[in-house]
Amino acid sequence: MVTRRIFLGGLVGAAIAPAVLRAEQAGEPEFLKERVTSGSLPPMAERIPARPRIVNLKEMGLVPGSYGGTVRTIIGSQRDIRFMTIYGYARMVGYNKHLQFQPDILADFRSEDDTVFTFTLREGHKWSDGQPFTADDFRYWWEDVILNDKLTPGGGALELRPHGSLPRFEMLDPLTVRYTWEKPNPMFLPTLAGPIPLVIVGPAHYLKQFHKKFQPDQAKMEQMMQANRVKKWQDLHIKMARSYRPENPNLPTLDPWRNTTPLPAEQFVFDRNPFFHRVDETGKQLPYLDRFILNVSSSSIIAAKAGAGEADLQATGIDFNDYTFLKEAEKRFPVKVNLWKVARGSRITLLPNLNCADEVWRGLFRDVRLRRALSLAIDRHEINMVAFYGLGTPSADTVLPDSPLFKQEYADAFVKFDADEANRLLDELGLTQRGNDGIRLLPDGRRAEITVETAGESNLDTDVLELVHDHWANIGLALYTRTSQRDVFRNRAMSGSIMMSIWYGLDNGVPTADMSPAGLAPTLDDQLQWPLWGMHYLSAGQEGAAPDLPEAAELVDLLGQWGSTAKFEERQVIWHKMLSLYTQQVFSIGLINSTLQPVLCAAKLQNLPEKALYGFDPTSYLGIYLPDTFWYKEA
């Protein structure tokens, strides 16, 4: 059976065949010429794969560029160097800007009913240190990392064992590997293409020195453990192999830029990967830009620094309420500021914690009448006008009209401002007694006071909460705001200390039925409306607690059904059941979506779209727009 995925994979794979001839004629980047001339680096024709991935910029409406230049950007902490993995967007299989799968690191991929996945590597592809990238790197990661209970005590990522069992791995030849499940695994490709890609491969030639099986010199192993301040060899391997947060500058990579700076640092320098696998249609090896510099700063002053001309590309750490200030910067510095459409289910979402420790509030939050009342009492039009200049869309936390799964009924679910109906629902719930100030009383006599906690990363959140404070006061509920640091915020949520939080809505607001609906069900411990239920799913039942609310349990069951079918039409049906259930139950109280995100860039930076979708999943922020194709046009 030929599926849609097989067709797409085959089509793109065939289109890249004639690459080498043009690539061989291209000039070297000035950044690398000295190394090439000295013989320490082979010429480009020997660095790129025999079948590189051709990015045809003209077909994409973009302009082929020239080499050189450095991009400065600002991050809120050292941990945020992970943005380079997201921005670089080198994936086994990635999305194009139409959110269709296409081979990227792979030369080709073939899916048979989402059960058998055959991956073909590019002949001659190399890691950033020049060593061959082959099927043996997949085998090492499978046999010596995933199947090693010291390195992977949990048995592997859930995406690898959606029905409980790991797949059968086969290395068919040095360029071909295969993963075979007994049942369909539709999560496999979306997870490989996502912002935090599933890791199924590692540079075996480098990592074996940290593996007990391959390191015969115990004294050397202990020396490396001591130098890296770890007590076990497996902790050393995990630390040195971490690719998503590339803190180890010696770890070979397949990304367009590689980190050159060890921790700790206030500035990280990422240099071009001389062995990157993409070329443009003229044969020039990508990336065009030589270097990314990431300057560490406080999250609270990133916008001020960007507006003061200290960034050449800035999207994270700035928000819509910074737009006017950033736009003013265009008059003082050679920068421009564009507005992209946020691709999340809601820019601002209130998340009642159904796992909170307070027994009375936990019971109330689990009653859909309270969640609906809280939603109906919010005047979203006012919030949209005050906080977003009317440019957003009042909506429930659901998919955007850009998604083929969009239905207006999902967006409209319990979002029409109706204080009378909200009051009626609260009365029906039994909250009829009020104090002298009009605030309702809980069944145990306490005032109905809801503390909404924030991670303190956006003034926009606290501004909106001031408006919601007044809206809820009208129905007899008091709202207080508490700000904390992100890690503290998440830990408090897990412990049940948080009653309600304010955060973003669904990560992926523009899904297709081929993408996982996991965000609609309790599946992760950082889902603030049900962290314990999410931990239970994430840990395969080892930690947390199973959902004991029928509707939440049904979402998990539906997710399981989605993961068991290879039929696109059945996935569509399941997606709609989950979207309907999620919005009718108001598990998250979405306020405004389709809002705009400022993206600041140097005025001479080319190929960055003026308008685009901006989000974590599936676009990987700037990732699917291929920053390796950005280049500086000199005046």
C-alpha positions in Angstrom: 0.0 0.0 0.0 1.4 3.4 -1.0 0.6 5.9 1.8 0.8 9.7 1.6 4.0 9.6 3.5 5.6 7.2 1.0 4.7 9.4 -1.8 6.0 12.6 -0.3 9.3 10.9 0.8 9.9 9.4 -2.6 9.0 12.6 -4.5 11.5 14.8 -2.6 14.1 12.1 -2.6 14.1 11.9 -6.4 14.3 15.7 -6.7 17.7 15.9 -5.1 19.7 13.5 -7.2 21.8 15.8 -9.5 23.3 17.8 -6.7 26.9 16.9 -6.7 28.0 18.3 -10.0 26.9 21.8 -9.1 28.3 21.6 -5.6 31.7 20.6 -6.9 31.9 23.9 -8.8 31.0 26.2 -5.9 33.6 28.3 -4.1 34.6 27.8 -0.5 33.4 30.1 2.3 36.1 32.6 3.2 35.6 31.4 6.8 37.0 28.0 5.8 39.5 28.8 3.1 42.6 28.9 5.3 41.9 25.5 6.7 41.2 24.1 3.2 44.4 25.7 1.8 46.5 24.3 4.7 45.0 20.8 4.1 43.5 20.5 7.6 40.0 20.5 6.0 39.1 18.7 2.8 37.5 20.8 -0.1 33.8 21.2 -0.2 33.2 18.4 -2.8 34.7 15.9 -0.3 32.8 17.4 2.7 29.2 17.2 1.4 27.4 13.9 0.8 27.3 12.4 -2.7 23.6 13.3 -2.7 23.3 16.5 -0.6 19.9 17.9 0.1 19.3 20.7 -2.4 17.3 23.6 -1.0 15.9 25.3 -4.1 15.5 28.8 -2.8 14.1 30.3 -6.0 11.3 27.7 -6.0 10.6 28.8 -2.4 10.4 32.4 -3.4 13.7 33.2 -1.8 17.1 34.4 -3.0 20.3 32.4 -3.2 22.9 34.2 -1.0 26.5 34.6 -0.3 28.7 33.5 2.5 29.8 35.3 5.7 28.6 37.2 8.7 27.8 36.8 12.3 24.4 36.9 13.9 24.0 38.0 17.5 21.0 36.9 19.6 20.2 37.1 23.3 19.2 34.2 25.5 17.7 34.2 29.0 20.0 31.5 30.5 22.8 29.1 29.6 20.1 26.4 29.1 18.7 28.4 26.2 21.5 27.4 23.9 19.0 24.7 23.1 17.4 27.3 20.7 20.3 26.5 18.3 19.1 22.9 18.0 15.5 24.2 17.4 16.6 27.0 15.0 19.1 24.8 13.1 16.3 22.3 12.4 18.4 19.5 11.0 16.1 16.5 11.4 16.0 12.9 10.0 12.7 13.8 8.6 11.5 17.4 8.9 8.5 19.6 7.9 8.5 21.9 5.0 6.7 25.2 5.3 3.5 23.5 4.2 4.0 21.1 7.2 4.5 18.1 5.0 7.2 15.6 5.9 10.3 15.6 3.8 13.7 13.8 4.2 16.4 16.1 5.5 19.4 14.3 7.1 18.0 11.2 5.5 18.3 10.8 1.7 15.0 9.0 1.8 12.5 7.4 4.0 9.7 4.9 3.5 6.8 4.2 5.7 4.6 1.1 5.3 1.4 1.6 7.1 3.2 3.5 9.9 4.5 0.1 11.0 7.7 -0.5 9.0 10.0 2.5 8.6 13.0 2.2 6.3 15.6 5.0 6.4 18.2 5.6 3.7 21.3 7.7 4.6 23.2 10.0 2.3 26.4 8.4 1.0 29.4 10.3 2.1 27.5 12.2 4.9 29.9 13.2 7.7 29.6 14.4 11.3 30.9 17.9 12.0 34.4 16.5 12.9 34.6 14.9 9.5 34.0 11.3 10.6 31.5 9.2 8.5 27.9 9.2 9.5 26.6 5.7 8.8 24.1 3.1 9.9 26.5 2.0 12.5 25.7 5.2 14.4 22.1 4.1 14.5 23.1 0.6 15.6 25.3 2.0 18.4 22.5 4.1 19.8 20.0 1.3 19.5 22.1 -1.6 20.9 24.4 0.2 23.3 22.3 3.1 24.5 18.5 2.4 24.2 18.8 -1.3 25.0 21.4 -0.7 27.8 19.4 -0.5 31.1 22.1 1.6 32.7 21.8 4.3 30.1 18.1 3.9 29.4 16.6 2.5 32.7 13.1 3.4 31.7 13.1 1.3 28.5 13.2 4.0 25.9 11.1 7.0 25.0 7.3 6.4 24.8 7.3 7.3 21.2 9.4 4.2 20.6 7.1 1.9 22.5 3.6 3.4 22.1 2.0 0.0 22.6 4.4 -1.2 25.2 7.1 -2.8 23.1 10.2 -1.5 21.4 10.4 -2.0 17.6 12.8 -4.5 15.9 15.8 -2.6 14.7 17.7 -3.8 11.6 20.8 -2.5 9.9 20.3 -3.6 6.3 23.5 -2.2 5.0 25.9 0.7 5.9 23.4 3.2 4.5 20.0 1.6 5.4 18.3 1.0 8.7 14.8 -0.2 9.5 12.4 0.0 12.5 9.5 -2.4 12.6 6.6 -2.3 15.1 3.9 -4.9 15.4 1.3 -2.2 15.4 1.3 1.3 13.7 3.4 4.0 15.3 2.1 7.2 13.8 4.1 9.2 16.5 7.4 8.2 15.1 7.8 10.7 12.2 6.2 13.7 13.9 8.5 13.1 16.9 11.5 13.0 14.6 10.4 16.2 13.0 9.5 18.1 16.2 11.3 20.8 18.1 12.7 18.3 20.6 13.5 15.5 18.1 13.5 12.0 19.3 17.2 10.8 19.5 17.8 7.6 17.6 21.4 8.1 16.6 24.7 9.3 18.0 28.3 9.7 16.9 29.5 6.2 17.9 33.2 7.0 17.1 33.2 9.7 19.8 30.8 8.4 22.4 32.3 4.9 22.8 35.1 6.4 24.9 32.5 7.2 27.5 30.8 3.7 27.4 31.9 1.1 29.8 31.5 -1.6 27.1 34.1 0.1 24.8 36.4 1.9 27.2 39.1 -0.7 28.4 41.1 1.9 30.4 39.3 2.2 33.7 41.7 4.8 35.0 41.0 7.0 32.0 37.2 6.5 32.6 37.5 7.6 36.2 39.7 10.5 35.1 37.0 11.7 32.7 34.3 11.2 35.3 36.2 13.3 37.8 36.8 16.0 35.2 33.1 16.2 34.4 32.0 15.9 38.0 29.9 12.8 37.7 30.0 9.6 39.8 28.9 7.0 37.3 30.0 6.2 33.8 26.4 6.3 32.5 26.1 9.8 33.8 29.2 10.7 32.0 27.9 9.2 28.7 24.5 11.0 29.1 26.3 14.3 29.8 28.7 14.1 26.9 26.0 12.8 24.5 23.3 15.4 25.1 22.5 16.8 21.7 19.3 18.8 22.3 21.1 21.2 24.7 24.5 21.2 23.0 26.7 22.1 26.0 29.5 19.8 25.0 31.6 21.6 22.3 33.4 18.3 21.5 30.2 16.4 20.6 30.1 16.0 16.8 26.8 17.2 15.3 24.8 17.2 12.1 23.4 20.7 12.7 24.3 23.7 10.6 26.3 25.3 13.4 28.3 23.7 16.2 28.9 25.0 19.7 32.6 26.0 20.4 32.1 27.2 24.0 32.2 25.1 27.1 30.2 25.8 30.2 30.0 28.1 32.1 29.9 31.1 29.9 28.1 34.4 29.4 28.6 34.1 25.6 28.3 31.1 23.4 29.8 31.0 19.9 28.4 28.6 17.3 30.5 28.2 14.1 29.4 26.8 10.8 29.6 23.0 10.4 32.0 22.4 7.5 30.3 19.1 6.8 26.6 20.2 6.7 24.6 18.3 4.2 22.5 21.0 2.6 23.4 23.1 -0.5 21.5 25.7 -2.5 20.6 25.3 -6.1 23.8 26.9 -7.2 25.9 24.4 -5.4 26.8 26.5 -2.4 27.0 24.6 0.8 24.8 25.9 3.5 24.7 27.7 6.0 25.5 31.0 4.5 26.1 32.6 7.9 29.5 31.8 9.5 28.6 32.2 13.1 25.9 32.6 15.7 26.8 34.4 19.0 24.4 33.8 21.9 24.8 36.4 24.7 23.3 35.4 28.0 21.2 38.0 29.8 18.3 38.3 32.2 15.0 37.3 30.5 13.5 40.5 31.8 15.8 42.8 29.8 16.0 40.9 26.5 13.6 43.3 24.8 15.4 46.3 26.1 18.7 45.0 24.8 17.3 44.0 21.5 15.8 47.5 21.1 19.1 48.9 21.9 20.7 47.3 18.9 22.3 44.4 20.7 20.7 41.7 18.6 20.7 40.9 14.9 18.0 38.2 15.2 15.6 38.1 18.1 12.3 36.2 18.5 12.5 34.6 21.9 12.4 36.8 25.0 10.3 39.5 23.3 6.5 39.7 23.2 3.8 41.6 21.5 3.7 44.3 24.2 7.3 45.1 23.3 6.4 45.7 19.7 6.0 49.5 19.8 9.4 49.9 21.6 11.1 47.5 19.2 9.5 49.3 16.2 11.0 52.6 17.4 14.4 50.9 17.3 14.1 50.8 13.5 14.8 54.6 13.6 18.0 54.2 15.6 19.5 51.0 14.3 19.7 49.1 11.0 17.0 46.6 12.1 13.5 45.8 11.1 10.7 44.2 13.1 8.1 41.9 11.5 5.0 40.4 13.1 4.4 36.7 12.7 1.3 34.8 13.7 1.6 32.8 16.9 0.7 29.2 16.1 -0.3 28.1 19.6 -3.9 27.2 20.6 -4.0 30.3 22.7 -1.5 33.0 23.5 -2.8 33.3 27.0 -4.4 30.4 28.9 -5.6 29.9 32.4 -5.0 26.4 33.7 -6.9 25.3 36.7 -4.9 22.5 38.4 -7.0 19.5 38.6 -4.3 17.8 40.7 -3.9 20.7 43.2 -3.3 19.7 46.8 -6.2 21.7 48.3 -9.0 19.1 48.5 -11.8 21.6 48.3 -10.4 23.5 45.3 -9.5 20.2 43.6 -13.0 19.0 43.8 -14.3 22.3 42.4 -11.8 22.5 39.6 -12.9 19.0 38.5 -16.5 20.1 38.2 -17.0 21.3 34.6 -19.5 23.9 35.8 -16.8 25.8 37.6 -14.4 25.7 34.6 -17.2 26.9 32.3 -18.2 29.6 34.7 -14.6 30.9 34.9 -14.4 31.0 31.1 -17.8 32.7 30.5 -17.0 35.4 33.1 -14.0 36.7 31.1 -14.5 39.6 28.8 -12.1 38.5 26.0 -13.0 41.5 23.8 -11.7 43.8 26.4 -8.5 41.8 26.8 -8.0 41.7 23.0 -8.5 45.5 22.7 -6.3 46.4 25.7 -3.5 43.9 25.3 -3.4 43.1 21.6 -4.9 46.3 20.0 -7.7 44.1 18.7 -5.4 42.1 16.5 -6.0 38.8 18.2 -9.0 36.5 18.2 -11.1 35.7 21.2 -11.1 31.9 21.3 -11.0 28.8 23.4 -7.7 26.9 23.6 -8.0 25.0 20.3 -6.6 24.7 16.8 -6.4 27.8 14.6 -8.3 28.3 11.3 -4.9 27.5 9.6 -5.4 23.9 10.6 -7.5 21.5 8.5 -9.0 20.3 11.8 -10.4 23.7 12.7 -14.2 24.0 13.5 -15.7 27.2 14.7 -17.6 25.4 17.4 -14.3 24.5 19.1 -13.2 28.1 19.1 -16.5 29.4 20.4 -16.9 26.9 23.2 -17.7 28.9 26.4 -15.9 32.0 25.3 -18.9 34.4 24.9 -18.9 36.9 27.7 -21.9 35.9 29.9 -21.6 36.9 33.5 -25.2 35.9 34.2 -24.7 32.4 33.0 -21.4 32.2 35.0 -23.2 33.3 38.1 -26.0 30.7 37.5 -23.4 27.9 37.1 -21.7 28.9 40.4 -25.0 29.0 42.2 -25.9 25.6 40.8 -22.5 24.4 42.1 -23.6 25.4 45.6 -21.4 28.4 46.0 -24.3 30.6 47.0 -23.0 32.1 50.3 -21.1 35.4 50.0 -19.0 37.5 52.4 -19.7 41.2 53.1 -17.6 42.2 50.1 -19.5 40.0 47.7 -16.9 37.3 47.4 -18.4 33.8 47.5 -17.6 31.4 50.3 -16.4 27.8 49.8 -18.1 24.9 51.4 -15.6 25.0 54.3 -16.3 28.7 54.9 -13.1 30.1 53.3 -13.4 32.9 50.8 -13.3 31.8 47.2 -9.8 33.2 46.4 -7.9 31.9 43.4 -4.2 32.5 43.2 -2.9 32.4 39.6 0.8 31.8 39.3 3.1 32.9 36.5 6.6 32.1 35.6 7.3 35.8 35.6 8.6 35.9 32.0 6.0 38.2 30.4 4.5 41.4 31.6 1.7 40.7 29.2 0.5 37.9 31.5 0.3 40.0 34.6 -1.4 42.8 32.6 -4.1 40.4 31.4 -4.5 39.0 34.9 -5.4 42.5 36.2 -8.3 42.5 33.8 -9.4 39.0 34.7 -9.3 40.0 38.3 -12.1 42.5 37.7 -14.1 40.1 35.5 -14.1 37.4 38.2 -14.8 39.9 41.0 -18.2 40.4 39.2 -19.1 36.8 39.8 -17.9 36.7 43.4 -14.4 35.2 42.9 -11.2 36.9 44.1 -8.1 36.6 42.0 -4.5 37.0 43.3 -1.4 36.9 41.2 1.9 35.2 42.3 5.1 35.4 40.3 8.0 33.0 40.5 10.9 31.6 38.5 10.1 29.0 35.9 11.8 26.0 37.6 10.2 26.9 40.9 6.9 27.4 39.1 6.9 23.9 37.5 8.0 22.3 40.8 5.2 23.9 42.6 2.8 22.7 40.0 4.0 19.1 40.3 3.7 19.3 44.1 0.1 20.5 43.9 1.0 23.8 45.4 -0.3 25.8 42.4 -4.1 26.3 42.2 -4.1 27.8 38.8 -1.4 29.0 36.4 -1.2 31.3 33.3 0.7 29.9 30.4 0.4 29.3 26.7 -2.3 27.1 25.2 -1.8 24.1 23.0 1.8 24.0 21.6 0.6 23.0 18.2 -2.3 25.1 17.0 -1.9 24.1 13.3 -1.9 20.3 13.4 -2.9 17.9 10.7 -4.5 14.5 11.5 -1.0 13.0 11.0 0.4 14.9 13.9 0.0 13.6 17.4 -3.0 14.9 19.5 -1.0 14.1 22.7 -1.3 17.8 23.8 -5.0 17.3 24.3 -4.6 14.5 26.8 -2.6 14.1 30.1 0.7 13.0 28.7 3.4 15.2 30.2 4.3 16.3 33.7 4.6 19.9 32.6 1.0 20.2 31.6 -0.1 22.6 34.3 -3.8 21.6 34.4 -3.0 17.9 35.3 0.8 17.4 36.0 0.3 14.2 38.1 -1.8 12.6 35.4 0.7 13.6 32.8 3.5 12.1 34.9 1.6 8.9 35.1 1.4 8.6 31.3 5.0 9.8 30.8 6.4 7.3 33.3 4.2 4.4 32.0 2.4 4.2 35.3 5.5 4.2 37.5 4.9 7.7 38.9 2.1 10.2 39.3 -1.5 9.1 39.3 -3.9 7.7 36.8 -6.6 10.1 35.6 -9.7 9.5 37.8 -11.9 12.0 35.9 -13.7 10.1 33.2 -13.3 12.8 30.5 -9.6 13.0 31.1 -9.3 9.2 31.0 -11.3 9.2 27.8 -8.8 11.6 26.2 -6.0 9.2 27.0 -8.0 6.3 25.6 -8.7 8.3 22.4 -5.0 9.1 22.1 -4.3 5.4 22.3 -6.8 4.8 19.5 -5.1 7.4 17.3 -1.8 5.7 17.9 -3.1 2.3 16.8 -4.5 3.2 13.4 -2.7 3.7 10.2 -5.7 5.2 8.4 -5.7 8.9 8.0 -9.5 9.1 8.0 -9.7 7.4 11.3 -7.1 9.7 12.8 -9.2 12.7 11.6 -12.3 11.3 13.4 -10.3 10.8 16.6 -8.8 14.2 16.5 -12.3 15.8 16.2 -13.5 13.7 19.2 -10.6 14.9 21.3 -11.0 18.5 20.2 -14.7 18.5 21.0 -14.2 16.8 24.4 -11.3 19.1 25.3 -13.1 22.4 24.5 -16.5 21.3 25.9 -14.8 20.3 29.1 -12.7 23.6 29.2 -9.7 21.8 30.6 -7.7 24.9 29.7 -9.3 28.4 29.6 -8.0 29.9 26.4 -8.4 33.7 26.0 -6.9 35.0 22.8 -5.2 33.2 19.9 -4.0 34.2 16.4 -2.0 36.9 18.2 1.2 38.4 16.7 4.8 37.8 17.7 7.5 40.4 16.9 10.6 39.1 15.1 13.5 41.5 15.0 16.3 41.1 12.6 19.1 43.1 11.0 17.8 45.0 8.1 20.3 43.5 5.7 19.4 39.9 6.7 17.8 38.1 3.7 15.3 35.2 3.3 13.7 35.7 6.7 9.9 35.8 6.0 8.0 39.0 6.7 5.0 36.9 7.7 5.0 33.4 8.9 3.7 31.1 11.6 5.6 31.3 14.9 5.5 28.5 17.5 7.3 25.8 19.3 5.6 22.9 17.6 5.4 22.2 14.7 7.4 25.1 13.3 10.3 25.0 15.8 10.1 28.8 16.0 12.3 29.9 13.1 13.4 26.3 12.3 11.2 25.3 9.4 12.1 28.6 7.7 15.7 27.3 7.5 18.0 29.9 9.1 20.9 28.2 7.3 19.5 30.0 4.2 19.6 33.4 5.8 22.3 35.7 4.6 23.6 39.3 4.8 23.1 41.5 1.8 25.7 44.2 1.9 24.7 47.7 0.8 
